[in-house]
Amino acid sequence: MIHACVTRARNLPDMDRWPKDPKPDAYARVRLVNDDNECKTSRVDDDTSPDWGQLCCSLEPSLPLNQTTVSFVVEDYDLITHNEVIGECRLPASPFEQGWCPLSASCTGPAADCTGVARGEVWVSVALPSTHQPPAAPPSDSPQEPSPPPPPPPLSPPLSPPLSPPL
């Protein structure tokens, strides 16, 4: 059994044409290469950095683990025409992998043969049962807020007595 998760994507290319918003209506599919079983995220409309929450699948490989590859495909949903593949990331079944995985425009061979223009990235994790760890949240794309400055020192007492009001 392989545990595979997808959480979010970033830097996806525009996929649609006017009059629709050009940003993709993205969803992700997770499956093993050479296997029909898959799971799918919900769709996030008009967003180049969709956050699907966390979708985790337990997938049963039909091949030995050393010959098994996990495929993460991100697609753009289209109501009228066919859905378009934005890109695919493939990872070998391994004890534990997690991080941003580049999406390739074409990925037809084993993981080592995936080539093509980068089409964004997807945050994924792959684990085998003996090493399953809860996936960590992806790092935020926004810079961290600086810590607030320390409070100013208390005011010192005046050096001379206050002036009396004029009469």
Disulfide bonds with the S-S distance in Angstrom:
Cys5-Cys56 2.08
Cys39-Cys57 1.32
Cys89-Cys101 1.81
Cys107-Cys114 1.95
